[in-house]
Amino acid sequence: MRQITKYLAVAAFAATAQQAVFAQFPSAEFEQQWQQKWTDEAFVSAFIDSYEPLKEVEPQFDNKDEIKQVQEMRDLFQSNPQAAADRLKEDLDEDASAPYLFLIGTLYLTAQQNDQAKEFYNRALEKYPNYRRAHKNLALVYLQDQELDKALKHLSRTIELGEKDGRQYGLLGYIYLSMGDPFAAEAAYRQAILAEPDVMDWKLGLVQALLGMEKYDDANALIETLIEKNPGNDTFWLLQVNAYLGSGQPERAIANLEMLRRMGKLKPASLKLLADIYMNQQMREQALERYTELMQADASGQFLPTMLNIGELLVYSQDFDRAIGMLDTIESHYASSTPEDKIKILNLKAKVARATGDSELAQETLTEIIAQDPLNGDALLEMAAIHQEKGKKEEAVFLYERAAKVDGYEFKALVQYAQMMVKEKRYADAVPLLKRALTINDDPRIARFLEDVERAARNT
């Protein structure tokens, strides 16, 4: 599904960026409601209708043998539609009429045998291309199977052939919305609302289309009327959150989400969105409270990557007290996390320890990491920097060279190694390191640094 609103959280560092939940259309809630409709007998029967042809607009049964066969098996149609379809199929010949083929297709559709239904509806259309209900039911089958292009083709033809009620336009709007065309969806939903003004689904679809076109004020005006009539419906409040975010009103989005939270209706994904918005608004205390709340509800561990990203954000933005608190909470709550995640937590703790002057704790933590993961580039570089600061040059060189052999860390290791050489005024030794680094990443800043180092090497 195409994204319509992207709301980014603060990214105060170069290495990572925290991305918040963004709105999509159709929304997950909206799409789920539509999927549930396929289990609604009244909704489906409105498309399948009866097995009898519509007089004056559809071909009629005129084959006496077919009429006899249908009359003899009518009771079986209701009790076992698949068995009825299989029986009719057995006696099928090339001269079978379009209504007869349509009947078999409808029996298969009733029995949820979609592939068989498609086959017979298409065969009916070969016999009678303007068979309206064959187009209509075929659109339904293709829509159930998410073959949207084909569903659109047959539903459009259904409308062209005269079936123009709200249901047809509402489905048309849903298809356009799912295909990422909110402009066409808006027009279809407005037609559906004109025909069936009391159907909530068409109004929800129109809201989604307006959000898709970034018509946030129009969307919000419609959402307000929905909330007034149904204040307890959390879907409406969440749609309004999207409208507020899109129109640059995060404080109102927060108010809506907090309202849902107090009502006990805030699902985990929306709680994450609330925390992300707080973080983006530099309201870190509130953000961390919500992230912690989310963590406590996260029995499956699905939000561990989010929590690690937040811990990393706090470290790189030098918010060390909050970072350590967050990392300790993550470590205790996700005790069964993978070895890779545990090492990532240790790496972040080591960065905090080193940044706050506790080099002994940093070294102890890094030693633990390297013992578990000898090719951990972050830990190797951090340990090399600590040895460099302590004047243990040979150990630092060994670790820089080791890190330079780890995939993804070659460039960074070579640059830091070269910087150590420059600090020692060993310019000639730094030059080949920087040249190697530039073969990996043609960074203009490093290229200028190399020019300066080469100049210094010539003058010494």
C-alpha positions as CSV (number, residue, x, y, z in Angstrom):
1,M,0.0,0.0,0.0
2,R,1.3,3.5,-0.9
3,Q,2.3,5.7,2.0
4,I,0.5,9.0,2.3
5,T,1.9,10.5,5.5
6,K,5.4,10.1,6.8
7,Y,6.0,11.5,10.3
8,L,9.7,11.3,11.2
9,A,11.0,11.4,14.8
10,V,14.0,13.4,15.8
11,A,17.3,12.2,14.2
12,A,20.0,14.1,16.1
13,F,22.8,11.9,14.9
14,A,24.3,10.7,11.7
15,A,24.4,7.0,12.2
16,T,20.7,6.3,12.8
17,A,17.3,7.9,12.4
18,Q,14.2,7.0,14.3
19,Q,11.2,6.7,12.0
20,A,7.7,6.9,13.5
21,V,4.6,5.1,12.4
22,F,3.1,6.7,9.4
23,A,-0.4,6.7,8.0
24,Q,-1.2,4.4,5.1
25,F,-4.3,4.0,2.9
26,P,-6.3,2.0,3.2
27,S,-5.4,1.9,6.9
28,A,-4.9,-1.4,8.5
29,E,-8.2,-1.0,10.5
30,F,-10.1,0.0,7.4
31,E,-8.7,-2.9,5.3
32,Q,-9.5,-5.3,8.2
33,Q,-13.1,-4.1,8.2
34,W,-13.4,-4.8,4.5
35,Q,-11.9,-8.2,4.8
36,Q,-14.5,-9.0,7.4
37,K,-17.2,-8.1,5.0
38,W,-16.4,-11.2,2.9
39,T,-17.7,-13.3,5.8
40,D,-20.9,-11.2,6.1
41,E,-23.6,-13.3,4.4
42,A,-25.8,-10.3,3.8
43,F,-23.0,-8.4,2.1
44,V,-21.9,-11.3,-0.1
45,S,-25.4,-12.3,-1.0
46,A,-26.1,-8.8,-2.2
47,F,-23.5,-9.5,-4.9
48,I,-24.4,-13.1,-5.6
49,D,-28.1,-12.4,-5.7
50,S,-30.3,-15.3,-7.0
51,Y,-29.4,-17.9,-9.5
52,E,-32.1,-16.8,-11.9
53,P,-31.3,-14.5,-14.8
54,L,-32.6,-10.9,-14.7
55,K,-35.3,-10.5,-17.2
56,E,-34.8,-8.0,-20.1
57,V,-31.2,-7.3,-19.2
58,E,-29.6,-10.7,-19.1
59,P,-29.8,-13.9,-21.3
60,Q,-32.5,-16.3,-20.3
61,F,-32.6,-20.1,-20.0
62,D,-34.0,-21.4,-23.3
63,N,-32.6,-24.9,-23.4
64,K,-35.1,-27.4,-22.2
65,D,-32.5,-29.9,-21.0
66,E,-30.8,-27.2,-19.0
67,I,-34.1,-26.1,-17.5
68,K,-34.9,-29.6,-16.5
69,Q,-31.5,-30.2,-14.9
70,V,-31.8,-27.0,-12.9
71,Q,-35.3,-27.8,-11.7
72,E,-34.3,-31.3,-10.6
73,M,-31.3,-30.0,-8.6
74,R,-32.7,-26.8,-7.1
75,D,-32.8,-28.3,-3.5
76,L,-29.2,-29.2,-3.8
77,F,-28.2,-25.6,-4.6
78,Q,-28.9,-24.6,-1.0
79,S,-27.8,-27.7,0.8
80,N,-24.5,-28.4,-1.0
81,P,-23.7,-25.8,-3.7
82,Q,-20.3,-27.4,-4.6
83,A,-21.9,-30.8,-5.1
84,A,-24.5,-29.2,-7.3
85,A,-21.9,-27.4,-9.3
86,D,-19.9,-30.6,-9.8
87,R,-23.0,-32.4,-11.0
88,L,-23.9,-29.7,-13.5
89,K,-20.3,-29.6,-14.7
90,E,-20.4,-33.3,-15.5
91,D,-23.1,-33.0,-18.1
92,L,-21.6,-29.8,-19.6
93,D,-21.1,-29.6,-23.4
94,E,-19.8,-26.9,-25.8
95,D,-23.4,-25.6,-26.4
96,A,-24.0,-24.7,-22.7
97,S,-25.8,-21.4,-22.4
98,A,-24.4,-18.3,-20.7
99,P,-27.0,-18.5,-17.9
100,Y,-26.1,-22.2,-17.3
101,L,-22.4,-21.3,-17.1
102,F,-23.2,-18.4,-14.8
103,L,-25.2,-20.7,-12.5
104,I,-22.3,-23.1,-12.1
105,G,-19.9,-20.2,-11.4
106,T,-22.3,-18.8,-8.8
107,L,-22.6,-22.2,-7.1
108,Y,-18.8,-22.4,-7.0
109,L,-18.6,-18.9,-5.6
110,T,-21.1,-19.8,-2.9
111,A,-18.9,-22.8,-2.1
112,Q,-15.8,-20.5,-1.9
113,Q,-14.2,-22.2,-4.8
114,N,-12.9,-19.0,-6.4
115,D,-10.8,-20.5,-9.2
116,Q,-13.7,-22.6,-10.5
117,A,-16.0,-19.6,-10.1
118,K,-13.7,-17.4,-12.3
119,E,-13.5,-20.1,-14.9
120,F,-17.3,-20.4,-15.4
121,Y,-18.0,-16.6,-15.1
122,N,-15.4,-16.0,-17.8
123,R,-17.0,-18.7,-20.0
124,A,-20.4,-17.1,-19.5
125,L,-19.0,-13.8,-20.7
126,E,-17.5,-15.4,-23.7
127,K,-21.0,-16.5,-24.7
128,Y,-22.6,-13.2,-23.6
129,P,-20.1,-10.3,-23.2
130,N,-22.7,-7.9,-21.7
131,Y,-23.8,-10.4,-18.9
132,R,-24.0,-7.8,-16.1
133,R,-24.1,-10.1,-13.1
134,A,-21.3,-12.2,-14.5
135,H,-19.2,-9.1,-14.5
136,K,-20.4,-8.1,-11.1
137,N,-19.7,-11.5,-9.4
138,L,-16.4,-11.9,-11.3
139,A,-15.4,-8.5,-9.8
140,L,-16.2,-9.8,-6.4
141,V,-14.1,-13.0,-6.8
142,Y,-11.1,-11.0,-8.2
143,L,-11.4,-8.6,-5.3
144,Q,-11.4,-11.4,-2.8
145,D,-8.2,-12.7,-4.4
146,Q,-6.7,-9.2,-4.5
147,E,-6.5,-9.2,-8.3
148,L,-7.4,-5.5,-8.3
149,D,-6.8,-4.7,-12.0
150,K,-9.2,-7.5,-13.0
151,A,-11.7,-6.6,-10.3
152,L,-11.7,-2.9,-11.5
153,K,-12.3,-3.9,-15.1
154,H,-15.3,-6.0,-14.3
155,L,-16.8,-3.7,-11.7
156,S,-16.5,-0.8,-14.1
157,R,-18.3,-2.8,-16.7
158,T,-21.0,-3.7,-14.2
159,I,-21.7,0.0,-13.7
160,E,-21.6,0.8,-17.4
161,L,-24.2,-1.9,-17.9
162,G,-26.6,-0.1,-15.5
163,E,-26.0,-1.3,-12.0
164,K,-25.2,2.0,-10.3
165,D,-26.2,1.6,-6.6
166,G,-24.1,2.7,-3.7
167,R,-22.5,-0.7,-3.2
168,Q,-21.0,-0.8,-6.6
169,Y,-19.5,2.7,-6.2
170,G,-18.3,1.9,-2.7
171,L,-16.4,-1.1,-3.9
172,L,-15.1,0.9,-6.8
173,G,-13.7,3.4,-4.3
174,Y,-12.1,0.7,-2.3
175,I,-10.4,-0.7,-5.3
176,Y,-9.1,2.7,-6.4
177,L,-7.9,3.3,-2.9
178,S,-6.1,0.0,-2.7
179,M,-4.5,0.7,-6.1
180,G,-3.1,4.0,-4.8
181,D,-5.4,6.3,-6.8
182,P,-7.1,8.5,-4.1
183,F,-8.4,11.0,-6.7
184,A,-10.6,8.3,-8.4
185,A,-11.5,6.8,-5.1
186,E,-12.8,10.2,-3.9
187,A,-15.2,10.5,-6.8
188,A,-16.4,6.9,-6.4
189,Y,-17.0,7.3,-2.7
190,R,-18.9,10.5,-3.2
191,Q,-21.2,8.7,-5.6
192,A,-21.6,5.9,-3.1
193,I,-22.5,8.4,-0.3
194,L,-25.1,10.1,-2.6
195,A,-26.8,6.7,-3.2
196,E,-26.4,5.4,0.4
197,P,-25.8,8.3,2.8
198,D,-26.2,6.2,5.9
199,V,-23.5,3.7,5.1
200,M,-20.5,4.4,7.3
201,D,-18.0,2.5,5.2
202,W,-18.4,4.9,2.3
203,K,-17.6,7.9,4.6
204,L,-14.6,6.1,6.0
205,G,-13.4,5.4,2.5
206,L,-13.8,9.0,1.6
207,V,-11.8,10.1,4.6
208,Q,-9.0,7.7,3.5
209,A,-9.1,9.2,0.0
210,L,-8.9,12.7,1.3
211,L,-6.0,11.8,3.5
212,G,-4.4,10.2,0.4
213,M,-4.6,13.5,-1.5
214,E,-3.4,15.5,1.6
215,K,-6.7,17.3,1.9
216,Y,-6.3,17.2,5.6
217,D,-8.8,20.0,6.5
218,D,-11.5,18.4,4.4
219,A,-10.8,15.0,5.9
220,N,-10.9,16.4,9.4
221,A,-14.2,18.1,8.8
222,L,-15.7,14.8,7.8
223,I,-14.1,13.0,10.7
224,E,-15.5,15.5,13.2
225,T,-19.0,14.6,12.1
226,L,-18.2,10.9,12.5
227,I,-16.8,11.4,16.0
228,E,-19.8,13.5,17.1
229,K,-22.1,10.6,16.1
230,N,-19.9,7.9,17.4
231,P,-17.6,9.2,20.1
232,G,-16.6,5.8,21.3
233,N,-15.3,4.6,17.9
234,D,-11.4,4.5,18.1
235,T,-11.1,4.2,14.3
236,F,-12.4,7.7,13.9
237,W,-10.0,9.2,16.5
238,L,-7.0,7.5,14.8
239,L,-8.0,8.8,11.4
240,Q,-8.1,12.2,12.9
241,V,-4.6,11.7,14.2
242,N,-3.5,11.2,10.6
243,A,-5.2,14.3,9.6
244,Y,-3.6,16.3,12.4
245,L,-0.2,15.0,11.7
246,G,-0.5,15.7,8.0
247,S,-1.6,19.3,8.7
248,G,1.2,19.9,11.1
249,Q,-0.7,19.8,14.3
250,P,1.2,17.2,16.4
251,E,-0.2,18.6,19.7
252,R,-3.7,17.7,18.6
253,A,-2.6,14.3,17.5
254,I,-1.1,13.8,20.9
255,A,-4.4,14.8,22.6
256,N,-6.4,12.3,20.5
257,L,-4.0,9.4,21.2
258,E,-3.9,10.3,24.9
259,M,-7.7,10.3,25.0
260,L,-7.7,6.8,23.5
261,R,-5.0,5.7,26.0
262,R,-7.2,6.8,28.9
263,M,-10.1,5.0,27.3
264,G,-8.0,1.8,27.2
265,K,-8.4,1.6,23.4
266,L,-4.8,2.4,22.3
267,K,-3.3,-0.5,20.5
268,P,0.5,-1.1,20.7
269,A,1.2,0.3,17.2
270,S,-0.7,3.5,18.1
271,L,1.0,3.7,21.5
272,K,4.3,3.6,19.6
273,L,3.1,6.4,17.4
274,L,2.3,8.5,20.5
275,A,5.7,7.9,21.9
276,D,7.3,8.7,18.5
277,I,5.4,12.0,18.3
278,Y,6.5,13.0,21.8
279,M,10.1,12.2,20.9
280,N,9.8,14.3,17.7
281,Q,8.5,17.2,19.8
282,Q,11.5,17.0,22.1
283,M,9.2,15.8,24.9
284,R,11.6,13.1,26.0
285,E,10.2,12.4,29.5
286,Q,6.7,11.7,28.1
287,A,8.2,9.8,25.2
288,L,10.2,7.5,27.4
289,E,7.2,6.9,29.6
290,R,5.1,5.7,26.7
291,Y,8.0,3.6,25.3
292,T,8.3,2.0,28.7
293,E,4.6,1.4,28.7
294,L,4.8,-0.2,25.3
295,M,7.7,-2.3,26.4
296,Q,5.8,-3.7,29.4
297,A,3.0,-4.7,27.1
298,D,5.4,-6.3,24.5
299,A,5.3,-9.9,25.5
300,S,6.3,-11.1,22.0
301,G,9.3,-8.9,21.7
302,Q,8.1,-7.3,18.4
303,F,9.1,-3.8,19.6
304,L,12.6,-4.6,20.7
305,P,14.1,-3.1,17.5
306,T,12.2,0.1,18.3
307,M,13.5,0.2,21.8
308,L,17.1,-0.4,20.6
309,N,16.7,2.5,18.2
310,I,15.5,4.8,21.0
311,G,18.5,3.7,23.2
312,E,20.8,4.4,20.3
313,L,19.2,7.8,19.7
314,L,19.7,8.8,23.3
315,V,23.3,7.7,23.2
316,Y,24.1,9.6,20.0
317,S,22.3,12.7,21.2
318,Q,24.5,12.5,24.4
319,D,21.5,12.1,26.7
320,F,23.5,9.6,28.7
321,D,21.4,9.4,31.9
322,R,18.3,8.6,30.0
323,A,20.2,6.3,27.7
324,I,21.5,4.2,30.6
325,G,18.1,4.1,32.2
326,M,16.5,3.0,28.9
327,L,19.2,0.4,28.1
328,D,18.9,-1.1,31.6
329,T,15.1,-1.4,31.2
330,I,15.5,-3.0,27.8
331,E,18.1,-5.5,29.1
332,S,15.9,-6.6,32.0
333,H,12.6,-6.7,30.1
334,Y,14.0,-8.5,27.0
335,A,16.0,-11.0,28.9
336,S,15.4,-13.7,26.3
337,S,16.6,-11.5,23.4
338,T,19.0,-12.8,20.8
339,P,22.8,-12.8,21.4
340,E,23.1,-10.1,18.6
341,D,20.6,-7.8,20.4
342,K,22.4,-8.3,23.7
343,I,25.7,-7.4,22.1
344,K,24.1,-4.3,20.7
345,I,23.0,-3.2,24.2
346,L,26.5,-3.8,25.5
347,N,28.0,-1.8,22.7
348,L,25.7,1.1,23.5
349,K,26.6,0.9,27.2
350,A,30.3,0.9,26.3
351,K,29.8,4.0,24.3
352,V,28.1,5.7,27.2
353,A,30.8,4.6,29.7
354,R,33.6,5.9,27.5
355,A,31.8,9.2,26.8
356,T,31.2,9.8,30.5
357,G,34.9,9.1,31.3
358,D,34.5,5.6,32.8
359,S,37.1,4.0,30.5
360,E,37.6,1.0,32.8
361,L,33.9,0.1,32.6
362,A,34.0,0.7,28.8
363,Q,37.0,-1.5,28.4
364,E,35.5,-4.3,30.6
365,T,32.3,-4.2,28.6
366,L,34.1,-4.2,25.2
367,T,36.3,-7.1,26.3
368,E,33.1,-9.0,27.0
369,I,31.7,-8.1,23.6
370,I,34.8,-9.1,21.7
371,A,35.0,-12.4,23.5
372,Q,31.5,-13.2,22.3
373,D,31.8,-11.7,18.9
374,P,35.5,-11.3,17.7
375,L,34.4,-9.6,14.5
376,N,32.3,-6.9,16.1
377,G,33.5,-3.8,14.3
378,D,32.0,-1.3,16.7
379,A,33.6,-2.9,19.7
380,L,37.0,-3.2,18.0
381,L,37.0,0.5,17.1
382,E,35.9,1.6,20.5
383,M,38.6,-0.6,22.2
384,A,41.2,0.7,19.7
385,A,40.3,4.3,20.7
386,I,40.6,3.5,24.4
387,H,44.1,2.0,23.9
388,Q,45.0,5.0,21.8
389,E,43.9,7.4,24.6
390,K,45.9,5.4,27.1
391,G,49.0,5.5,24.9
392,K,49.0,1.8,24.1
393,K,49.8,2.4,20.4
394,E,50.6,-1.1,19.4
395,E,47.4,-2.5,20.8
396,A,45.5,0.3,19.1
397,V,47.2,-0.4,15.7
398,F,46.4,-4.1,16.0
399,L,42.7,-3.4,16.7
400,Y,42.4,-0.9,13.9
401,E,43.9,-3.3,11.4
402,R,41.6,-6.0,12.7
403,A,38.6,-3.8,12.4
404,A,39.6,-2.9,8.8
405,K,39.1,-6.5,7.9
406,V,35.5,-6.6,9.0
407,D,32.8,-6.1,6.3
408,G,31.3,-2.7,6.6
409,Y,33.9,-1.2,8.9
410,E,36.9,-0.9,6.5
411,F,36.4,2.7,5.7
412,K,35.8,3.9,9.3
413,A,38.7,1.8,10.7
414,L,41.2,3.1,8.1
415,V,40.2,6.7,8.7
416,Q,40.5,6.4,12.5
417,Y,43.8,4.6,12.1
418,A,45.1,7.4,9.8
419,Q,43.9,10.1,12.3
420,M,46.0,8.4,15.0
421,M,49.0,8.5,12.7
422,V,48.4,12.2,12.0
423,K,48.2,12.9,15.8
424,E,51.6,11.3,16.1
425,K,52.8,13.4,13.1
426,R,53.4,10.3,11.1
427,Y,52.0,11.9,8.0
428,A,53.7,9.6,5.5
429,D,52.2,6.5,7.2
430,A,48.7,8.1,7.2
431,V,48.7,8.8,3.4
432,P,48.3,5.2,2.2
433,L,45.6,4.5,4.8
434,L,43.5,7.4,3.6
435,K,44.1,6.4,-0.1
436,R,42.8,2.9,0.8
437,A,39.8,4.5,2.6
438,L,38.9,6.6,-0.5
439,T,38.8,3.5,-2.7
440,I,36.0,2.2,-0.5
441,N,34.1,5.5,-0.1
442,D,34.9,8.6,-2.2
443,D,34.2,11.0,0.7
444,P,35.0,14.6,-0.3
445,R,36.0,15.5,3.3
446,I,38.4,12.6,3.5
447,A,39.8,13.6,0.1
448,R,40.5,17.1,1.5
449,F,42.0,15.6,4.6
450,L,44.3,13.5,2.4
451,E,45.5,16.6,0.6
452,D,46.3,18.3,3.9
453,V,48.2,15.2,5.1
454,E,50.2,14.9,1.9
455,R,51.1,18.5,2.1
456,A,52.3,18.0,5.7
457,A,54.2,14.9,4.7
458,R,56.1,16.9,2.0
459,N,57.0,19.6,4.5
460,T,58.5,17.3,7.1
